[in-house]
Amino acid sequence: MKLSMSCASLALVVVGACSRASDAASHRAPNVIVICMDTVRADHLGCYGHTEHPTTPRLDALAAESTLFEDASAVAGWTKPSVPSFLTGTYPLQHGVYEGSARGEVGKVTDTLPAASTTLAEVFQANRYATAAFIRNAQLKRGNGFEQGFATYDDDAGDARDIRWRAQDWLETRDATQPFFLYLHFLDAHWPYAVPDEYAGKFTPLEGTSEFRGSDSRALRDAINNGERTLSATELTALRALYDGALRSIDDQLATLFAYLERRGDWEDTIVCVIADHGEEFLEHGRIGHGHGLYENLLHVPWILRVPG
């Protein structure tokens, strides 16, 4: 199914999907996993038409048995306003989270999500769900309000493999009599795409990616965006391929997580929702990265919703 939707509607859609899945399973409450792939633009997933590299074979298979929101839009071109929007079902004008800096002292300059906001996790917790989040993004650190409703809020996770392991460890130790709500936030596809060499060089020679992944990567990005450094066509191709490799790293870890849920017998009782908080630019408008505009490649994000039954 192909639909258009703002990602701010995610909370309503997921709660509604729970109701339908519960009815389909004789009123048994389904588990729910919401997966946010930070900085992932829709047109780099196979199920959204990307053919240059096989970035997302497992997500493509998931999409084939899911609702695919063909025209989903993030509410902002960067993380800080976007995540609270889909966690609360409200727009930035309503939740008030606009600004935030991850540089220097953590939390020194940041808006926080008000305690009066109702998050998706709080709704599930109120309905006796076990709730947990495993996150990698300095904008989402504990104390900024995003932890509301999560009994476990692990904001110090690493790459996709580490997040997947932590999630599985939590699933192993949780009370199996409770349904669970699990939120995973992957940062692998965010500049400087700090993924293992296996993925950095998956779709391009590894040596061509070294400058983008080096210790001066932030300065390099700023120089490109300020017009002080020009990327050649070869370098731009390598950069996009590096990004695609980062996507594949997430996809492979999700494949492992989904297989784990199948082995446990949880897969057919679990709603899976895959989204992104915003996209990424590759000089389409003279810049790389995100957070500088409202272009389609910064707002058009994937949204895949699988509801068993």
C-alpha positions in Angstrom: 0.0 0.0 0.0 1.3 3.5 -0.9 0.3 6.5 1.2 1.4 10.1 1.9 1.8 11.1 5.5 3.7 13.4 7.8 5.9 11.6 10.3 4.4 13.6 13.1 1.4 11.2 12.6 3.5 8.2 13.6 2.2 8.0 17.2 -1.4 7.9 16.1 -0.7 5.3 13.3 1.3 3.0 15.6 -1.3 3.1 18.4 -4.0 2.4 15.8 -2.0 -0.5 14.4 -1.7 -2.0 17.9 -5.5 -2.0 18.1 -5.9 -3.7 14.8 -3.2 -6.3 15.5 -4.7 -7.0 18.9 -8.0 -7.7 17.3 -6.4 -10.0 14.8 -4.6 -12.0 17.5 -7.6 -12.5 19.8 -7.0 -9.3 21.8 -3.4 -10.3 22.6 -1.4 -7.1 22.8 1.3 -7.0 20.1 4.9 -6.0 20.7 6.1 -2.8 19.0 9.5 -1.8 17.6 10.1 1.7 16.3 13.4 2.0 14.4 14.7 5.4 13.5 17.6 5.4 11.0 19.1 8.9 11.5 19.9 10.9 8.4 18.4 8.4 5.9 16.8 9.8 2.8 14.1 7.6 1.2 15.6 7.5 -2.3 18.6 5.4 -1.1 16.5 2.4 -0.1 15.8 -0.3 -2.7 12.1 -0.3 -1.9 12.0 3.4 -2.8 13.7 2.8 -6.1 17.4 2.9 -5.4 19.3 0.6 -7.8 22.9 1.9 -7.7 23.8 -0.3 -4.8 22.0 -3.1 -2.8 21.7 -0.9 0.3 18.7 -2.5 2.1 17.8 -6.0 1.0 16.2 -6.9 4.4 14.2 -3.7 4.6 13.1 -4.2 1.0 11.8 -7.6 2.0 10.1 -6.1 5.0 8.5 -3.5 2.8 7.0 -6.2 0.6 4.9 -7.4 3.4 4.1 -3.9 4.9 2.5 -0.6 4.3 5.0 1.6 2.5 4.4 5.3 2.9 5.6 6.5 -0.4 5.5 10.2 0.4 6.4 10.5 4.1 7.8 13.9 5.2 9.8 14.7 8.3 8.8 17.9 10.0 12.4 19.3 10.0 15.7 18.8 8.3 17.5 17.7 11.4 17.1 15.6 14.6 16.3 18.0 17.4 12.8 19.1 16.2 12.0 16.0 14.3 12.3 13.2 16.9 10.0 14.8 19.5 7.4 15.3 16.7 7.1 11.6 15.9 7.4 10.5 19.5 4.5 12.8 20.5 2.4 13.2 17.4 2.8 17.0 17.5 4.6 19.6 15.5 7.5 21.8 16.7 5.2 24.7 17.2 3.3 22.5 19.8 6.2 20.7 21.5 8.6 23.7 21.4 11.8 21.8 20.7 13.7 23.7 18.1 17.3 24.4 19.2 20.1 22.2 20.4 23.9 21.9 20.2 25.9 18.8 20.7 29.2 20.7 20.6 31.0 21.7 23.7 29.3 21.1 27.0 26.5 18.6 26.5 23.1 20.2 27.0 24.5 23.7 27.4 22.3 25.1 24.6 19.3 23.0 24.0 15.5 23.0 24.2 14.0 20.2 26.2 10.8 18.3 25.7 8.3 19.5 28.3 7.2 17.0 31.0 3.6 17.9 30.0 4.1 16.3 26.6 2.8 12.8 26.1 5.2 10.5 24.4 4.5 7.2 22.6 6.5 5.4 25.3 4.3 6.9 28.0 1.2 5.6 26.2 2.6 2.1 26.0 3.9 2.2 29.6 0.5 3.2 30.8 -0.9 0.1 29.0 1.6 -2.1 30.9 4.2 -2.5 28.2 7.8 -3.0 29.0 9.6 0.0 27.4 13.2 0.5 26.4 15.3 2.7 24.1 18.8 2.2 22.7 20.1 5.3 21.2 23.1 6.9 19.5 22.7 10.7 19.1 24.0 13.4 21.4 20.8 15.4 20.7 18.8 12.8 22.4 20.7 12.5 25.7 18.9 11.8 28.9 17.8 15.1 30.5 16.4 16.5 27.3 13.0 15.0 27.9 13.0 12.2 25.4 13.4 9.6 28.0 9.8 10.1 29.2 8.0 6.8 29.4 11.1 4.6 28.9 11.9 2.3 31.9 15.3 1.7 30.2 16.8 4.6 28.3 20.3 3.7 27.1 21.7 6.9 25.4 25.3 5.7 25.2 25.0 3.0 22.6 27.5 2.6 19.7 27.1 1.6 16.1 24.3 -0.5 14.6 25.9 -3.8 15.8 26.2 -2.5 19.4 22.6 -1.2 19.4 21.3 -4.5 18.1 23.2 -6.5 20.7 22.0 -4.3 23.5 18.4 -4.6 22.3 18.7 -8.4 22.2 20.3 -8.5 25.7 17.3 -6.5 27.0 14.8 -8.8 25.2 16.5 -11.8 26.8 16.2 -10.4 30.4 12.8 -8.7 30.2 9.6 -10.1 31.7 8.3 -12.3 28.9 4.7 -12.0 30.2 4.6 -8.3 29.2 4.4 -7.0 25.6 7.2 -4.7 24.8 7.8 -1.3 23.2 11.3 -0.9 21.9 12.8 2.2 20.3 16.1 1.9 18.4 18.0 5.0 17.0 20.8 4.3 14.6 23.4 6.9 13.7 25.6 4.9 11.2 24.4 6.9 8.2 25.1 10.3 9.8 28.3 12.2 8.7 31.1 11.1 8.9 29.5 7.6 8.3 31.8 6.0 10.9 31.1 2.4 10.1 33.5 -0.6 10.0 35.8 -0.8 7.0 33.8 -3.8 5.7 30.9 -1.4 5.1 32.8 1.8 4.3 34.5 -0.1 1.4 31.5 -2.2 0.4 30.5 -0.2 -2.7 33.7 1.9 -3.3 37.4 1.4 -2.8 38.1 1.9 0.9 41.0 4.3 0.3 38.8 6.8 -1.5 36.7 7.2 1.7 39.5 8.0 4.2 39.3 11.8 4.0 35.6 11.8 4.8 36.1 9.5 7.8 39.2 11.2 9.2 39.7 13.3 12.3 39.2 16.5 10.3 35.9 15.3 8.8 33.9 18.2 10.5 36.3 20.8 9.1 36.1 19.2 5.7 32.3 19.3 5.7 32.4 22.9 6.7 34.9 23.8 4.0 32.8 22.1 1.3 29.6 23.9 2.5 31.4 27.3 2.7 32.7 26.9 -0.9 36.3 26.6 0.3 36.7 23.0 -0.9 35.3 21.5 -4.1 34.6 17.8 -4.5 35.4 16.2 -7.8 32.9 13.9 -9.5 35.0 10.9 -8.3 35.0 12.1 -4.7 31.3 12.8 -4.7 30.7 9.3 -6.1 32.8 7.8 -3.3 31.0 9.9 -0.7 27.6 8.6 -1.8 28.9 5.1 -2.0 30.2 5.5 1.6 26.7 6.6 2.7 25.2 3.6 0.9 27.6 1.3 2.8 26.5 2.8 6.1 22.9 2.1 5.2 23.9 -1.5 4.4 25.5 -1.8 7.9 22.1 -0.9 9.5 20.2 -3.2 7.2 22.4 -6.2 8.0 22.0 -5.7 11.7 18.2 -5.4 11.3 18.3 -8.6 9.4 20.0 -10.3 12.4 17.5 -8.7 14.8 14.5 -9.8 12.8 15.9 -13.4 12.5 16.4 -13.4 16.3 12.8 -12.4 16.8 11.7 -15.2 14.5 13.7 -17.8 16.4 12.2 -16.6 19.7 8.7 -16.9 18.2 8.0 -13.1 18.7 8.1 -12.1 15.0 4.4 -12.8 14.3 3.4 -10.9 17.4 5.5 -7.8 16.7 4.6 -4.5 14.9 7.7 -3.1 13.2 7.9 0.6 12.2 10.9 1.9 10.3 11.4 5.6 9.8 14.0 8.3 9.6 14.2 11.7 11.3 15.5 13.5 8.2 17.5 13.0 5.0 20.9 14.0 3.7 22.2 16.2 0.8 25.0 15.4 -1.6 25.6 18.8 -3.3 22.1 18.8 -5.0 21.8 22.4 -3.7 25.5 23.2 -3.2 25.9 21.6 0.2 26.4 18.2 1.9 24.9 17.1 5.1 21.7 18.4 6.6 20.1 20.9 8.9 20.4 23.8 6.4 17.1 23.8 4.5 13.8 22.2 3.7 14.6 20.6 0.4 12.9 17.3 -0.6 16.1 15.2 -0.1 16.2 16.5 3.5 12.5 15.9 4.3 11.5 12.9 2.2 12.1 9.9 4.5 11.3 6.2 4.5 8.4 4.9 6.5 7.6 1.2 6.6 4.9 -0.2 8.8 4.5 -4.0 9.3 1.4 -5.1 11.2 1.0 -8.9 11.5 -2.4 -10.1 10.4 
